[in-house]
């Protein structure tokens, strides 16, 4: 059952619905998913994209218990960026049906609706990065992690922004019917990678906003494209025609990170891509990513990701 309401994000609804429909097709009907839309009133609901969705049942007509309750979100523009909309009808409906549902999941800023219904108290949760600060401020009892693709906490799942709804839905399919069916659906969707929940919403270059200095943005691009190059502070400072001390101060001011920490994060990301998409031995990956040795690769991944290269490859291998 998927909740819909005025200005709901279209992909938050249709993305998971398509995943479940393809799971039915790829399993020859054995998956047994039936998607229904519940809304505040009968008729059509206009989404944020202007496309109208037909409601199957009104909130009052829904009889429990439900198997999977999926809650997408909607945003309103604000002076400081988008603000998650808290629809009281949706919150009341979720509060009524979630306790008897087998599982409840939010998509994107739908996490704010789960939090308003009290479902995230004492739990770790994620949401779209642009409203994570709002969620943390409005609900201090929730441990908000803005980085992961999705988070599972018992029967409650929360997903990150927009396209991550596909990853969340695939994870639900995998829980129900195994990884083989989920991978089959991902192939039909021509998804580059069926991402696991612990993966980040962002690559390193996207993890901080564009700098006010174009030369810093160009340097960040250089780091991403040449992880195995000389990226020492002295080499980067020389590239910027700055003293090392002045360069370090400017870089931190523009990126929020020291040059050394940023370079290590970029190199770990390069190593992750190679672990996900190649069969190269760890020695080659350490060299290609600029980390130098397998020992350094292990230490950097432990520090940044809390896992080893072998464990990461086993979990996220394409």
N, C-alpha and C positions, 0 to 999 in steps of 0.2 A: 504494500500500500504506500503510495507516494502522495504527500500533501502538496496541494497547489493552491495558490492565492494570488491576488493581483500583483503584477510586476515581479513574480518569481523568475529567477534566472532560468532561461529555457534549457540550456545544456545540462543544468543540474537535474532536470527531470528526464529529458530525452536520452542523455548519455547512459545512465544506469538502465533505463528501460530497454535500450538497444542491446546492452550487454546481456540482460536476462533473456531477451528474445533470441539472440544468437546462441545462447547456451541451450535453449530448447531445441533449436535447429541442429546444432552440432552434436547433440546427444540423442538425436532421433526422437525427441519429445520426452525422454526419460527425466530430464531435469525438472520438469513440472512447474516452471514458474508461470504465474499469472499476475500481470501488473494491472493495478487499478489506481485511478486518480481520485482522491477525495478533496473536496473544496468546501468553502463556506456556504455556497449556494449552488443550485442547479444551473446548468447552461455552460457557457464558455468563460474561461479565465484568460485575460490578456497578460502575456508574459512580458518581461523586460525587452524582448526583441520585437515585440509587436505581434508575434504569432499567438493565435488563440488555441487553447487546449480545452477539450470537452471533458467535463467532470463526470465520472462514473457514479459517484455517491457523494452526498453532502456529508459534512462532518457528523451531523445528527443521525444519519442513516447507517453509519459504520458500526457493525457489531463485532465485538472481539470474541476470543483473543485473536490478535494478528500474528502472523509469522514474522515478517520483516516490516518495520515501520521506517520509511525513508523520508527525511525532512530536509528539503532544499532551502535556499535562502533568497533574500532580496536586499538590495542596498538603496540608500538615499544619498544624494550628493551632500557634502558638507564643506564648510570652509577649509577644514584641514584634511579633506579626502573623504572617501566613501564611509558611510555609517551603516551598519547592519540594521535592518528594520525589524522591530519586534512586534509581530502581529499578535494581539491578545487572543484572538480566536484560535489561531494555530497553537499558541502556547497552552491554552486550556485543553485543546483536543489531544495534544501530545501528552500532557500531564495525566489525562484520563486513560489513554490507551497504552502508553509505554510500559507500565508495570506488568501488564499481562502479555506483552509481545515477546516472542522468542529473542529478538534482538532489535535494537533501534540504532539507526545510523543517520548522521547529518552530513550534508554535502555543502562544502564551501561555508558561507556565513550562516547556514542553518544551525551551526553549533551554538550561535547566540540564542536560538529558540530553545534548544535543549537545555542550555544553561538557565534560561529564564523559567523553564519548567522544573528546575531543581535536579535534573538528571546528571549533571556533571560535577556536583558537589563532591569534593574529595577525590576527584579523578583527574588524570592527565588527559588533555584534549588539544586538538589543533583546529585551525580554521584558515581562511584566506589570510595571507600575510598582511594585507592592508588593513584588516580589522582586528588583528591579534591584540594590539594594545587596548582597543576598546573592550574586548572580551575580558582581558586581564583586569582592567580598571573596574568594569561593571560587576565582575564576579571574582573577587579575590580568593574565594574558596576553591576555585578551579586552578589547576596547574596548567597554564597555557604554554604550549610548545609550538612556536610558529614555523618550525623548520620541516617536520616530516610530511610525507605525502598523505599518510593517514595514521591514526592511532586507534588501537583497540584497548578498551578497558572493561573487561568482563563482557556483558552483553551490549555495551555501548561502544559504537564506532563513531569517530569524527574524521571527516576528510578535509583536505586542503582545497585550494581554489580551482574552480572552473574545470579544466581538463582532468584534474586529479579524481573527479567523480568516476572516471572510467577505471582507474586503478583500484579505487575503493570497491566498485561493483565487481571487478574481477576477483578481488580478495574474498568477497562474499561467496562468489561462485566456487572458488577454490576451497573454501571452508565447507561448503555443502557437498561438492562433488569431486574434489581433488584438483591438483595442479594441472593434470593433463587436459581436462576440459577447459580450464581457465586459459591455458596457453593456446588451445585450439581457437577459442573465441578471440584472443588477442591477435592471432594471425589473421583471422577473418576481418578484424578491424584495421589491419595493417598498422598496428601499433609498433613503434620502433622497439619498445621494450616494455614488458609487463613489470612495472616497478614495484618493489616491495615497500612496505610502510615506512621503514626506517630511512629511506632515501630522502634527500633534501629536496624541497621545492625549488631550490635555486642552484645554479652553477656558481662558482666563485665570482666571475665577473658580474653576475647579476645580484650578488648578495649585498651590495651597497649601491646607492643611487649614483648617477653620473656625477663626476667631479665638476667643480666650477672651473677647473683648469683643464683645457683640452689636452695639454701635454701629459697630464696624469692619466687621463683616459687612454691615450695612445700607449703609455707605458704599461698599463694594465693589460691591454690587448697584446703587447709584445711579450709580457710574462706568460699569458695563456698560450700563445702560439709557439713559444720557445722554452718549455719547462726544463729542457736538458741543457740550456745555455748557461752562460755565466750570469747569474742573477744575484750576485753578491751586492751588498749595499754600496760598495765602492763603484762597482760596474754600473749599477742603476743610477747612482748619483752622477757619474761621468756622462751617462747617456742624456741626463737632464741638464748637464752643464751647471751643476750645483755642488756646493760642498756637501760632504757626507752628513754633517750635522744639520744643515739647512734642509737638505733633501728629506731626511728622516722626519723632521718637524712638519714639512709641507705634506708629505705622503700620509702621515697619521692624521693630520687635520682634514685632508680630503677624503680619506677612505675609512678612518676609524680604526686602522690597523697599523702595526709596525711593518716595515718592508719585509723583514724576516718571516713574520707570521703569515703575511699575505702570500709570499712566495711558497712557503711550505704548504699552505692550503691549496694553492694552484697545482702544485706538484702531486699532492695526494689526490686531487680530482683527476689529474692526468693518469695516475696509477689506477684509480677506480675504473676509468673508461677502458683501459687495457685489460684489467681483470674481468670486466663484464663481457668484453667483445672479442678477446683473442685467447689463444692457447699458449702464448709466450711464457717461458719460465720466469720465475721471480727475478732472476738476475737481469734478464733483458728488460723487464718492466721497471726495475729500480733504475737502470741506466737511462731508459727512454724517458722516464718521468723526471729525471734530474735528481732523484734521491740518492743515487750513487751505489749504495750497497743494499743487500737484502736486510741486513740488521737495521739500517736507517729506515727502510721501507716499513719494517715491522714496527719500529718505535713511532714513526709518524702516524701510521694508521691506528695504532693503539691510542695515541694522544688525541687524534682528530675524530676518529669514528668508534673507538672503543672495541675494535675487533682486529683480527689478524688478516693478512692478505688471503690466506687459504680459506678461512671462514667466510670472508666477504665474497670470494669467487664462487664458493659452493652455494651461497644464498642468492647471489644476484647474477649468476652466469646467464648470458643471453641465450 
